Amino acid sequence: MNSTNLTPSDPNNTTPRVLPPDQISPKSVVLRIAKLKDVAKRNWKLLLIFVAIGGIIGFIYDITHKKEPVYTATMTFNLGGGSTGNSFGELGSLASAFGLGQGASDANIFAGENFLIYAKSRPVVEKTLMKTVKIHGRDTLLVDYYIRHSGILNEDWEDSDTLQSFSFSKSKTPEEYTKLEQIAMSQIYTRIKGEMTVSQPERKSSFMELRCGMQDEMLAATFIENHLTTIEQDYRQKQTKKTSEMYDMLKSRADSIARLLSGTESRLAQYMDQNQQVVVAQGQINQTKLTRNSSFLSTIYFQALQSADNMRLSLIREAPLFTIIEPVILPLYKEIITPVGMQAGIALGLILALIVIFLRETYRSVMREG
């Protein structure tokens, strides 16, 4: 019966040990580096050609797509004031007199993050663009100045001959826009929306920051200043809308009472002139009625005037207060955009060269083994 001889392991055995597949010996690392060195010697010209071509293409791209510097205008302001509670408490008697109850107790339609969205909304931006402003001593429509100096002609409208010579010429409302003006304004607003930000620098603070970056220094500064004015005007109009409607109604009623009072006083004066020398009971009764009506209307009229004045004070009290903390200061911060086309071209050329060299060396290895 044959038995297998088990030979004990020899500690002095010189047979090389096989490393596990997940380990690399220093010798194999040196050999691979030597191979890479040989590969680099054989393909350095190819590598240089690809890198040079990528760099040249990137350089040409930088020249043809040169970016203009961007001027950043920033304005910090505080939105405060304005009554948000029951602003008609002291006018309760007035409301009751006209059958209005306690309506319109809250005229504030903005809250929290809504203001940040509202300040960048298209209707507000369009109102700013349709303002006539003075730049370099000349009155100009802001939207037309934006078209000429914002870069939109060269970057967005370069392929449109119609838009290249386009201008609004005069201030218009959105309802008055032509189809071409609607298209132009839509593209202008899209561009401005990306250039402008409204933010709250500190969440615990009530300060707001209005910022925009444009290619013309005066354009950026003028737009920010006028846009804040537009926000304030439009915000005040919406904030006090209900109170304004009540004030207009009270003023209209006071005017109506004033007309009635004037007519009554005129008729009373005529009766008094006619009945100076005549003692007739009917005439005296009519004169007494007119005197009573005139006295009553006079009292109601003065009450209406006082109520309208109180509502006017309430309107002022409810209006929000915009306080500029940091105005726009010239010169503005100028950011020069560094072109990266050449660097990207070199990197891309290097990657393509490595891919080509890998495929070339793989092909050489396969052919050599075959």
C-alpha positions as CSV (number, residue, x, y, z in Angstrom):
1,M,0.0,0.0,0.0
2,N,1.5,3.2,-1.2
3,S,1.5,6.1,1.2
4,T,2.1,9.7,0.5
5,N,5.3,11.1,1.9
6,L,4.7,14.3,3.7
7,T,7.8,16.4,3.7
8,P,8.1,18.9,6.4
9,S,8.6,22.5,5.3
10,D,12.2,23.5,5.0
11,P,12.9,26.8,6.7
12,N,15.9,27.3,4.4
13,N,13.9,26.6,1.2
14,T,14.7,29.3,-1.4
15,T,11.5,28.8,-3.4
16,P,9.9,32.2,-3.8
17,R,6.6,32.7,-2.0
18,V,3.6,33.7,-4.0
19,L,2.0,36.9,-2.7
20,P,-1.8,37.1,-2.3
21,P,-3.6,38.8,-5.2
22,D,-4.4,41.8,-3.1
23,Q,-0.8,42.7,-2.4
24,I,1.9,44.2,-4.6
25,S,5.6,43.6,-4.0
26,P,8.1,46.5,-4.2
27,K,9.8,44.7,-7.2
28,S,6.6,44.7,-9.2
29,V,6.1,48.4,-8.5
30,V,9.6,49.2,-9.8
31,L,9.0,47.1,-12.9
32,R,5.7,48.9,-13.6
33,I,7.3,52.3,-13.2
34,A,10.0,51.3,-15.6
35,K,7.4,50.2,-18.1
36,L,5.6,53.6,-17.7
37,K,8.8,55.3,-18.4
38,D,9.3,53.4,-21.6
39,V,5.7,54.1,-22.6
40,A,6.3,57.9,-22.0
41,K,9.5,57.8,-24.1
42,R,7.6,56.2,-27.0
43,N,4.6,58.5,-26.9
44,W,5.8,61.9,-25.6
45,K,5.3,63.5,-29.0
46,L,1.7,62.3,-29.1
47,L,1.1,63.5,-25.6
48,L,2.6,66.9,-26.4
49,I,0.6,67.2,-29.7
50,F,-2.7,66.5,-27.9
51,V,-2.0,68.9,-25.1
52,A,-0.9,71.7,-27.5
53,I,-4.0,71.2,-29.6
54,G,-6.3,71.4,-26.5
55,G,-4.5,74.5,-25.3
56,I,-4.8,76.3,-28.6
57,I,-8.5,75.5,-28.9
58,G,-9.1,76.7,-25.4
59,F,-7.1,79.9,-26.1
60,I,-9.2,80.6,-29.2
61,Y,-12.3,80.0,-27.2
62,D,-11.2,82.5,-24.5
63,I,-10.5,85.2,-27.1
64,T,-13.9,84.7,-28.9
65,H,-15.9,84.4,-25.7
66,K,-14.2,87.1,-23.6
67,K,-16.2,88.0,-20.5
68,E,-16.8,91.7,-19.6
69,P,-16.1,92.7,-16.0
70,V,-19.1,92.7,-13.6
71,Y,-19.8,95.6,-11.3
72,T,-21.7,94.7,-8.1
73,A,-24.0,97.2,-6.5
74,T,-25.3,96.5,-3.0
75,M,-27.8,98.4,-0.8
76,T,-28.8,97.5,2.7
77,F,-32.1,98.7,4.0
78,N,-34.6,98.1,6.8
79,L,-38.2,97.5,6.3
80,G,-40.1,98.8,9.4
81,G,-43.1,100.7,10.5
82,G,-46.7,100.1,9.3
83,S,-49.4,98.9,11.6
84,T,-50.3,95.3,11.3
85,G,-52.9,95.1,14.0
86,N,-56.4,96.6,14.3
87,S,-55.6,100.1,13.0
88,F,-59.3,101.2,13.2
89,G,-59.7,101.0,16.9
90,E,-59.9,104.7,17.4
91,L,-62.2,105.1,14.5
92,G,-64.9,102.7,15.8
93,S,-67.5,105.5,16.0
94,L,-66.8,106.5,12.4
95,A,-67.1,102.9,11.1
96,S,-70.4,102.5,13.0
97,A,-71.7,105.7,11.7
98,F,-71.3,104.6,8.1
99,G,-72.2,100.9,8.7
100,L,-68.7,99.6,8.1
101,G,-68.2,97.7,11.3
102,Q,-64.5,96.7,11.9
103,G,-63.6,95.7,8.3
104,A,-60.1,95.9,6.9
105,S,-58.4,95.4,10.2
106,D,-55.2,94.2,8.6
107,A,-53.7,96.0,5.6
108,N,-50.5,94.0,5.5
109,I,-50.4,91.5,2.7
110,F,-46.7,90.6,3.0
111,A,-45.2,88.3,5.5
112,G,-41.9,86.4,6.0
113,E,-40.2,85.2,2.9
114,N,-43.0,86.6,0.7
115,F,-41.2,90.0,0.5
116,L,-38.0,88.4,-0.9
117,I,-40.1,86.9,-3.8
118,Y,-42.1,90.1,-4.3
119,A,-39.1,92.3,-4.6
120,K,-37.9,90.2,-7.6
121,S,-41.3,89.8,-9.2
122,R,-41.7,90.8,-12.8
123,P,-44.3,93.6,-12.3
124,V,-42.0,95.4,-9.9
125,V,-38.9,95.0,-12.1
126,E,-40.8,96.3,-15.1
127,K,-41.9,99.4,-13.2
128,T,-38.3,100.1,-12.4
129,L,-37.2,99.6,-16.0
130,M,-39.9,102.0,-17.3
131,K,-38.6,104.9,-15.2
132,T,-36.8,107.9,-16.8
133,V,-33.5,108.3,-15.0
134,K,-30.6,110.7,-15.3
135,I,-27.3,109.0,-16.2
136,H,-24.2,111.0,-17.2
137,G,-26.3,114.1,-17.1
138,R,-28.8,112.9,-19.7
139,D,-32.4,111.7,-19.2
140,T,-32.9,108.2,-20.5
141,L,-35.4,105.4,-20.2
142,L,-33.8,102.9,-17.9
143,V,-34.8,99.9,-20.0
144,D,-33.2,101.4,-23.1
145,Y,-30.0,102.1,-21.2
146,Y,-30.1,98.5,-20.0
147,I,-30.4,97.2,-23.6
148,R,-27.4,99.2,-24.7
149,H,-25.1,98.6,-21.8
150,S,-26.0,95.3,-20.1
151,G,-24.4,93.0,-22.8
152,I,-27.7,91.5,-23.8
153,L,-27.1,92.7,-27.4
154,N,-23.9,90.7,-27.7
155,E,-24.8,87.7,-25.6
156,D,-28.5,87.0,-26.1
157,W,-29.6,88.9,-29.1
158,E,-26.5,88.6,-31.3
159,D,-28.4,86.5,-33.9
160,S,-31.5,88.7,-34.1
161,D,-31.3,91.7,-36.5
162,T,-34.7,92.9,-35.2
163,L,-33.7,93.0,-31.6
164,Q,-30.3,94.5,-32.4
165,S,-32.0,97.8,-33.3
166,F,-34.8,97.5,-30.7
167,S,-35.8,100.1,-28.1
168,F,-38.9,101.0,-26.1
169,S,-38.4,104.8,-26.7
170,K,-41.1,105.7,-24.1
171,S,-42.5,104.4,-20.9
172,K,-45.3,101.9,-21.3
173,T,-47.5,99.7,-19.1
174,P,-47.6,95.9,-19.8
175,E,-51.0,96.3,-21.4
176,E,-49.5,98.7,-24.0
177,Y,-46.7,96.3,-25.1
178,T,-46.5,95.1,-28.7
179,K,-45.7,91.4,-29.3
180,L,-42.1,92.3,-30.0
181,E,-41.9,94.4,-26.8
182,Q,-43.4,91.5,-24.8
183,I,-40.7,89.1,-26.1
184,A,-37.9,91.6,-25.4
185,M,-39.1,92.4,-21.9
186,S,-39.5,88.7,-21.1
187,Q,-35.8,88.1,-22.1
188,I,-34.7,91.2,-20.2
189,Y,-36.5,90.2,-17.1
190,T,-35.0,86.6,-17.3
191,R,-31.5,88.1,-17.5
192,I,-32.1,90.6,-14.6
193,K,-33.6,87.9,-12.4
194,G,-30.2,86.1,-12.7
195,E,-28.3,89.3,-12.0
196,M,-30.2,90.4,-8.9
197,T,-30.6,89.0,-5.4
198,V,-32.7,90.0,-2.5
199,S,-31.6,88.4,0.8
200,Q,-31.6,88.8,4.6
201,P,-28.0,88.9,5.7
202,E,-28.8,87.8,9.3
203,R,-31.8,85.8,10.1
204,K,-32.2,87.5,13.5
205,S,-32.0,90.9,11.9
206,S,-34.7,92.8,10.1
207,F,-32.2,94.2,7.6
208,M,-32.6,93.4,3.9
209,E,-29.9,93.4,1.2
210,L,-30.5,94.2,-2.4
211,R,-27.7,93.3,-4.8
212,C,-27.1,93.1,-8.5
213,G,-24.1,92.5,-10.7
214,M,-24.1,94.1,-14.2
215,Q,-21.5,94.9,-16.9
216,D,-21.9,98.7,-16.6
217,E,-21.1,100.5,-13.3
218,M,-23.7,103.3,-13.7
219,L,-26.3,100.8,-14.8
220,A,-25.9,98.6,-11.7
221,A,-25.9,101.6,-9.3
222,T,-28.9,103.3,-11.0
223,F,-31.0,100.2,-11.2
224,I,-30.5,99.3,-7.5
225,E,-31.4,102.8,-6.3
226,N,-34.5,103.1,-8.5
227,H,-35.6,99.6,-7.8
228,L,-35.7,100.2,-4.1
229,T,-37.7,103.3,-4.7
230,T,-40.1,101.3,-6.9
231,I,-40.4,98.6,-4.2
232,E,-41.2,101.3,-1.6
233,Q,-43.9,103.0,-3.7
234,D,-45.5,99.8,-4.8
235,Y,-45.3,98.2,-1.4
236,R,-46.8,101.2,0.3
237,Q,-49.7,101.2,-2.2
238,K,-50.5,97.6,-1.6
239,Q,-49.9,97.7,2.1
240,T,-52.4,100.6,2.6
241,K,-54.8,99.6,-0.1
242,K,-57.9,99.0,2.1
243,T,-57.3,102.1,4.2
244,S,-56.9,104.1,1.0
245,E,-60.2,102.9,-0.3
246,M,-61.9,103.8,3.0
247,Y,-60.3,107.3,2.9
248,D,-61.5,107.9,-0.6
249,M,-65.0,106.8,0.3
250,L,-65.1,109.1,3.3
251,K,-63.7,112.0,1.3
252,S,-66.3,111.4,-1.4
253,R,-69.1,111.4,1.2
254,A,-67.8,114.6,2.8
255,D,-67.9,116.2,-0.6
256,S,-71.5,115.1,-1.2
257,I,-72.5,116.5,2.2
258,A,-70.7,119.8,1.3
259,R,-72.8,120.1,-1.9
260,L,-76.0,119.4,0.0
261,L,-75.0,122.0,2.7
262,S,-74.2,124.6,0.0
263,G,-77.6,124.1,-1.7
264,T,-79.5,124.3,1.6
265,E,-77.7,127.5,2.7
266,S,-78.5,129.1,-0.7
267,R,-82.2,128.3,-0.4
268,L,-82.2,129.6,3.2
269,A,-80.6,132.8,2.1
270,Q,-83.3,133.3,-0.6
271,Y,-86.2,132.7,1.9
272,M,-84.6,135.2,4.3
273,D,-84.4,137.8,1.6
274,Q,-88.0,137.3,0.5
275,N,-89.6,137.2,3.9
276,Q,-87.9,140.2,5.5
277,Q,-91.0,142.4,5.4
278,V,-93.7,139.7,5.2
279,V,-95.0,137.8,8.3
280,V,-96.4,134.6,6.9
281,A,-96.6,131.4,8.9
282,Q,-95.8,129.1,6.0
283,G,-92.7,131.2,5.1
284,Q,-91.5,131.1,8.6
285,I,-91.9,127.3,8.8
286,N,-89.9,126.8,5.6
287,Q,-87.2,129.1,6.9
288,T,-87.1,127.2,10.2
289,K,-86.8,123.9,8.3
290,L,-84.0,125.2,6.1
291,T,-82.2,126.6,9.2
292,R,-82.5,123.3,11.0
293,N,-81.3,121.3,7.9
294,S,-78.4,123.7,7.4
295,S,-77.3,123.3,11.0
296,F,-77.6,119.5,10.8
297,L,-75.7,119.2,7.6
298,S,-73.1,121.6,8.9
299,T,-72.5,119.3,11.9
300,I,-72.4,116.2,9.8
301,Y,-70.0,117.9,7.3
302,F,-67.5,118.8,10.0
303,Q,-67.7,115.3,11.5
304,A,-67.0,113.8,8.0
305,L,-64.0,116.1,7.6
306,Q,-62.7,115.1,11.0
307,S,-63.2,111.4,10.1
308,A,-61.4,111.8,6.8
309,D,-58.5,113.5,8.5
310,N,-58.3,110.6,11.1
311,M,-58.3,108.1,8.3
312,R,-55.6,110.0,6.6
313,L,-53.5,109.9,9.7
314,S,-54.2,106.1,9.9
315,L,-53.0,105.8,6.3
316,I,-49.7,107.5,7.2
317,R,-49.3,105.4,10.3
318,E,-49.9,102.1,8.3
319,A,-47.4,103.0,5.6
320,P,-44.2,101.0,5.8
321,L,-40.9,102.8,6.5
322,F,-37.9,102.0,4.3
323,T,-34.7,103.1,6.0
324,I,-31.5,102.9,3.9
325,I,-28.7,101.5,6.1
326,E,-25.9,101.3,3.5
327,P,-26.5,103.2,0.2
328,V,-24.8,102.4,-3.1
329,I,-21.3,103.8,-3.0
330,L,-19.2,104.5,-6.1
331,P,-16.9,103.1,-7.4
332,L,-18.5,99.7,-7.3
333,Y,-16.7,96.5,-6.7
334,K,-15.3,95.3,-10.0
335,E,-15.0,91.5,-10.6
336,I,-12.9,90.4,-13.6
337,I,-13.9,87.0,-14.7
338,T,-10.7,85.0,-15.5
339,P,-11.1,82.9,-18.6
340,V,-10.6,79.1,-18.1
341,G,-10.9,77.9,-21.7
342,M,-7.2,77.4,-22.1
343,Q,-6.8,75.4,-18.9
344,A,-9.8,73.3,-19.7
345,G,-8.5,72.7,-23.2
346,I,-5.1,71.5,-21.8
347,A,-6.8,69.2,-19.3
348,L,-9.1,67.8,-22.0
349,G,-6.1,67.3,-24.4
350,L,-4.2,65.5,-21.7
351,I,-7.1,63.1,-21.0
352,L,-7.6,62.3,-24.7
353,A,-3.8,61.8,-25.1
354,L,-3.8,59.3,-22.2
355,I,-6.8,57.4,-23.7
356,V,-5.1,57.2,-27.1
357,I,-1.8,56.1,-25.6
358,F,-3.6,53.4,-23.5
359,L,-5.3,52.1,-26.6
360,R,-2.1,52.2,-28.6
361,E,-0.1,50.4,-26.0
362,T,-2.8,47.8,-25.5
363,Y,-2.8,47.1,-29.3
364,R,1.0,46.8,-29.3
365,S,0.9,44.3,-26.4
366,V,-1.8,42.2,-28.1
367,M,0.1,42.1,-31.4
368,R,3.4,41.2,-29.6
369,E,1.8,38.3,-27.7
370,G,0.1,37.1,-30.8
